[in-house]
């Protein structure tokens, strides 16, 4: 049954977009206020929320809106719904988890690589335990197969593996062991290396089934999903209790099995000009928009307001940059790997590694290809994998798997895009990029949380991140 409390229709003669109308019933209430308004609007040309006399009027009201139905948004929507919150989950694609969440290695990371005081380390270690337990309790297919981080040169044993082992132990991942090349031969006979770091708590998961479970549990507890719905404008106003506003519009798109882009809407899909936009007032908003999160944040944190007085402090969201990662599969030769096999990490990524899926199939990748900083619209990024990268992958894979003796068996498979908070052409030197989770204590707006730069290990961390965001919102709610 749809919760009618989720949308409380106000007495304003405004149309509701078709996408949201399909998911909600609304009751009618009247609200009045005589306080003066202070509105922070977007920098776009879209009109502000309509006003009838003085009070702001919205098409409907949501207690909590979660923008983005990737794994992070799904986990947060579930966590909030389980606590009795009324949640609307807004997704611009025609299905959940169409972008970064569905285009990765499906690996459960242990928590080895990340600086010990970082959110990545904290949430990866916590999230790993939560994810394994979640999958076990619900019979979601997964495998605690373990991982080998291999040193292909003797110098890497001390310079890289020892450092990674110390980092893992500092992060609380004390089961990580440094093993000899002879031990590696016992675990993976076809792997050539000078030694390896063995991580027994790493694994793989059927991520798509995980996504569906998150959505199902959220919906079972009253959350609502609106797909093909774009947030085209957003703002913050201080006048009344409900301070956050989202303007949405429907996208016309259908699945296209022949489309080589990102299985979301393609470059020819547009906002439906025939459909009207709708303004939604919200008690709270979670910006889990992934690749689009910085754009959503900038809408809300525009420095312009109706009184030419910035009352939100000086915080402005950082820009996200993009790194493309290509994956290759094998057309013929199939290694009998039983573990994940990773090289030592490289700047911006973890190296071209070998991952196995639950059916035993092996894929290699991703590499790191930095997208030009002039590209700010994700829809302008080409998702078709480049087969010309086969030679690059061939030489990288042969460093640890020399039995790959034929480059033609490598087939370009798919591409994923990661949101990054730095870029080599901007920062010149790549350091460690942490997750950025900005709550009210960071930016000053109650009831608002932004999640930026959520890349790997986002899948592993998702349940832990969700608990953290819920706590931020509950604190903000008083």
JORA-V370499 format. One line per field, one symbol per residue. psi: psi as a letter, one per 40 degrees, with the letter a starting at -180 (. if undefined). A space follows every 50 residues. Layout:
# JORA-V370499
psi: ???
This chain:
# JORA-V370499
psi: hhheedhhhighghihidddddeiiiihihiiieiiihhhiieieiiihi hhbdiihidihhdhhhhhfaddddddddddddeeihhhhhhdieiifebd degaefhhidfdeihdeidddddddddddddddddddefhhihgdiihhi heiddeddddddddddddddeegeehihiidddddddgdehhieiihhge eiaiigddddddddddddddfeihhhifhhheiiihiedidhehhhhiii hhiiiheeheafeaiaeeiiiheeiiihhhiidihhgfebdedddddddd fiehidefhheeaehhiiihihhhhiiiihdchhifheiihiiiiiheae ihihiiaeeeihihaiahhhiheehehdeehhehiheeeddddddddede geegehdeehhhciiihhhieihdededhhahhiihhhadddeehiehhi hifgahfdddeddddddddddddddde.
